[in-house]
Amino acid sequence: MRDQFFDKLEWPYPVKWHVEKEISADVIVLGGGIAGCWAAIAVAKKGLKVVLVEKGATIRSGAGGSGCDHWESAATNPCSHVTSEELTLAMIEDHNGYNNGISHYIECREGYDRLVDLEKMGAKIRDIDDEFKGAEFRDEKTKFLFAYDYENKFTLRVWGSTFKPALFKECKRLGVEIYDRTMATSLLTEECRQGVKIIGATGVNGRTGEFIIFKGKATILCMARPARIWLFSPGLPGISEFRPLQCMGDGHAMGWKVGVEFTMMEKSIRGQWSGERSYPPYGTGNTHNTWYACSMVDANGKEVPWIDRDGNILKSISQRYRPAPGQKFFLKGGGESDFHLYQYQGPDTPPVEKLLENGFRLPFYADLPSMPKHERRAIWGLMVGQEGKSKIPIFQNYTETGFDPEKDLLQSYGEGWTSASFLPRERQLFGLPGGMLNDWDLKLNLEGLYAAGDQLFASDCVGHAAATGYYAGRHAADYSMSESEPTIDYLQVKAEKTRIYSLVNRSDGFGWKEFNMLITRIMQNYCGEVKSEELLKVGLRLLEDIEYNKAPKLYARNPHELIRSLEVSNILTNAKIIIHSCLARKASSKHLHFFRSDYPEVDLPEWHKFITVKLENNEVKVGEKPIDYFGSLRENYEIHNKEYIEGGVEL
Ligand SMILES: Cc1cc2nc3c(=O)[nH]c(=O)nc-3n(C[C@H](O)[C@H](O)[C@H](O)COP(=O)(O)OP(=O)(O)OC[C@H]3O[C@@H](n4cnc5c(N)ncnc54)[C@H](O)[C@@H]3O)c2cc1C
């Protein structure tokens, strides 16, 4: 599958294959998204030298680069009626324990601090123009706008498209050395061995192909999470998955090779908002997240009722934003998870067949005109206008083509909020998926290595990425202060250079797109919804086969194709991590969306624990951790963060 476009195109940048440079810093941050920028800021504020390596352009890169419409878990904001403990424990309970108690407590404890910092950097977090004066969801004193649970007020509506440029400016102001358009490709280890201290990373420039060695006393991984494992659209690669194309889990693959320990990688859920069959995210009317809590009507204009967690039909729109009787608070908005311990069951929750049986007619529509004025403008003006991926494709384009929320309904065919039906084997790492296992310093199992944001297991959201990024930054900075200059083993560097440049000496072989397709087919067929030892082992064998027989035939005619080819090699590694994790859990689990036909019993008490996997001497080592391994949230947080607690927050 040769990309004809590049056959005709002359590469516009000077190509510097094999040219090498070396950079040294106290702390190296890999990935300049939300978490990476915050990590770099925390290190720079301690007066240390920090280098930020970003595959795209830091000013707008990553899942949070184009925006976000809400900031979750701001438990410490002055209007909140829940504590950080209450909120974290609810999130843990909502997932039956399969959650990252440490990182989400950090999110609840420090997320609001980061939001206030963002405002000082020039981002917009309050309704300073009084656009929503008098709205039920506005606090008149602070001018904060809240989403979802209007009684407990811990999720804020925000102008997220202002965040990344503000963070970028702040990084520059603090002297963070930024290497944009540079893909981190491998981690460097002491004495070139697996399972030991990390002393930096290697990278390659996506425009020139130049090779860079980054030497650091501490390294922070902020490269988000794997994608394109089960889903990839060669014709429309940019919308293969919900998250951006280039955020496909390089960090996981790099970490795996040097011995980082992972957990929950066996969890995957059915696809959402991805590929050419789906509409663009938030581009159809629905009731979830950004569109919470829009009224829906059927083809005859008949309104779909809202029900609470107990099955009672709600009588007013205002009730949709309040906890059910006897419920202290509810998490988020819309039927995102199957486990509604704290959620309303909105009209998108029942299968559409059930609605049809009850006399409703396809298609359905979001009825914005019938919503109260402030709610309508909050959904269409603010949330759809600020959400990642929807500002230009949806808000701007629909408006320009004449969509008027005061008059027009927006169609939703009736396949729930995700706007397309996916097969059980078309899966994603989504909804708090697995990742790297962290301790209370956000340190990983290897000396000198930290992680933040979506790189961590059971992670999600901008507030979480900001809080954990800043937190990992200050802990990595403290660690680096007691370390001496590392010594690189240049044999390791040479091996990585050989691996990278072996792809550029060919103009024929396997293109990155067909290689990605191959992986997704194997994963769909052998690691779909229903798994078994037999299927998983065949899948692993096929992945190993393409690793040894086809990966060496990947080709790159220019630095762009080099980056894409290195990415698909990493996708293959990530697929293997997933299969090893699936083989290691010999039991089914509802909350992990994990079903094994050879171990059909669901949620056996003896399997209610984290299963871990890592490489040790190139062999897969399986381990486990108690489901509450993080211990007491408040106590542990306070032991590990005395300086932060005493010093308060200051920019
Ligand atoms: C459409 C959409 C809407 C969302 N809306 C919200 C919302 O309203 N509220 C909310 O809280 N959350 C939202 N999220 C989730 C949120 O954006 C993410 O959880 C958050 O951005 C994670 O931050 P991160 O820094 O871990 O990852 P990212 O922000 O994705 O950053 C990762 C960075 O790493 C870089 N990178 C990757 N590989 C490499 C490599 N090899 N070398 C160098 N750099 C690399 C990437 O280019 C990227 O810049 C949304 C996500 C999407 C996709």
The ligand as a Tripos MOL2 file, in Angstrom:
@<TRIPOS>MOLECULE
LIG
   53    58     1     0     0
SMALL
NO_CHARGES

@<TRIPOS>ATOM
      1 C1        -11.7780   14.7410   21.6380 C.3       1 LIG1
      2 C2        -11.3510   14.7220   23.0830 C.ar      1 LIG1
      3 C3        -12.0330   15.4660   24.0130 C.ar      1 LIG1
      4 C4        -11.6450   15.4570   25.3470 C.ar      1 LIG1
      5 N1        -12.3200   16.2460   26.2450 N.ar      1 LIG1
      6 C5        -11.9230   16.3000   27.5230 C.ar      1 LIG1
      7 C6        -12.5560   17.1960   28.4400 C.ar      1 LIG1
      8 O1        -13.4450   17.9600   28.0950 O.2       1 LIG1
      9 N2        -12.1420   17.1710   29.7250 N.ar      1 LIG1
     10 C7        -11.1550   16.3550   30.1510 C.ar      1 LIG1
     11 O2        -10.8170   16.4060   31.3290 O.2       1 LIG1
     12 N3        -10.5180   15.5130   29.3030 N.ar      1 LIG1
     13 C8        -10.8650   15.4730   28.0020 C.ar      1 LIG1
     14 N4        -10.2160   14.6400   27.1260 N.ar      1 LIG1
     15 C9         -9.1150   13.7920   27.6100 C.3       1 LIG1
     16 C10        -7.8430   14.6130   27.7730 C.3       1 LIG1
     17 O3         -7.6350   15.4100   26.6320 O.3       1 LIG1
     18 C11        -6.6450   13.7000   28.0130 C.3       1 LIG1
     19 O4         -6.9260   12.8520   29.1050 O.3       1 LIG1
     20 C12        -5.3920   14.5140   28.3230 C.3       1 LIG1
     21 O5         -5.0600   15.3590   27.2360 O.3       1 LIG1
     22 C13        -4.2280   13.6060   28.6540 C.3       1 LIG1
     23 O6         -3.0600   14.3610   28.7810 O.3       1 LIG1
     24 P1         -1.6450   13.7110   28.4500 P.3       1 LIG1
     25 O7         -0.6380   14.7860   28.5900 O.co2     1 LIG1
     26 O8         -1.4900   12.4710   29.2170 O.co2     1 LIG1
     27 O9         -1.7690   13.2700   26.9320 O.3       1 LIG1
     28 P2         -1.8430   14.2240   25.6680 P.3       1 LIG1
     29 O10        -2.4300   15.5300   26.0180 O.co2     1 LIG1
     30 O11        -2.4730   13.4490   24.5810 O.co2     1 LIG1
     31 O12        -0.3060   14.4650   25.3330 O.3       1 LIG1
     32 C14         0.5550   13.4450   24.9320 C.3       1 LIG1
     33 C15         1.6540   14.0980   24.1290 C.3       1 LIG1
     34 O13         2.7140   13.1860   23.9040 O.3       1 LIG1
     35 C16         3.2030   13.4030   22.5880 C.3       1 LIG1
     36 N5          3.8930   12.1910   22.1720 N.ar      1 LIG1
     37 C17         3.3540   10.9680   21.9410 C.ar      1 LIG1
     38 N6          4.3330   10.1120   21.6000 N.ar      1 LIG1
     39 C18         5.4890   10.8030   21.6450 C.ar      1 LIG1
     40 C19         6.8530   10.4710   21.3930 C.ar      1 LIG1
     41 N7          7.2270    9.2470   21.0160 N.pl3     1 LIG1
     42 N8          7.7910   11.4220   21.5400 N.ar      1 LIG1
     43 C20         7.4590   12.6790   21.8840 C.ar      1 LIG1
     44 N9          6.1850   13.0550   22.1140 N.ar      1 LIG1
     45 C21         5.2240   12.1250   22.0050 C.ar      1 LIG1
     46 C22         1.9610   13.7120   21.7880 C.3       1 LIG1
     47 O14         2.2600   14.3470   20.5740 O.3       1 LIG1
     48 C23         1.1790   14.5800   22.7640 C.3       1 LIG1
     49 O15         1.4860   15.9370   22.6180 O.3       1 LIG1
     50 C24       -10.5660   14.6450   25.7660 C.ar      1 LIG1
     51 C25        -9.8780   13.8870   24.8290 C.ar      1 LIG1
     52 C26       -10.2400   13.9310   23.4920 C.ar      1 LIG1
     53 C27        -9.4630   13.1420   22.4920 C.3       1 LIG1
@<TRIPOS>BOND
     1     1     2 1
     2     2     3 ar
     3     2    52 ar
     4     3     4 ar
     5     4     5 ar
     6     4    50 ar
     7     5     6 ar
     8     6     7 ar
     9     6    13 1
    10     7     8 2
    11     7     9 ar
    12     9    10 ar
    13    10    11 2
    14    10    12 ar
    15    12    13 ar
    16    13    14 ar
    17    14    15 1
    18    14    50 ar
    19    15    16 1
    20    16    17 1
    21    16    18 1
    22    18    19 1
    23    18    20 1
    24    20    21 1
    25    20    22 1
    26    22    23 1
    27    23    24 1
    28    24    25 2
    29    24    26 1
    30    24    27 1
    31    27    28 1
    32    28    29 2
    33    28    30 1
    34    28    31 1
    35    31    32 1
    36    32    33 1
    37    33    34 1
    38    33    48 1
    39    34    35 1
    40    35    36 1
    41    35    46 1
    42    36    37 ar
    43    36    45 ar
    44    37    38 ar
    45    38    39 ar
    46    39    40 ar
    47    39    45 ar
    48    40    41 1
    49    40    42 ar
    50    42    43 ar
    51    43    44 ar
    52    44    45 ar
    53    46    47 1
    54    46    48 1
    55    48    49 1
    56    50    51 ar
    57    51    52 ar
    58    52    53 1
@<TRIPOS>SUBSTRUCTURE
     1 LIG1         1 GROUP 0 **** ****
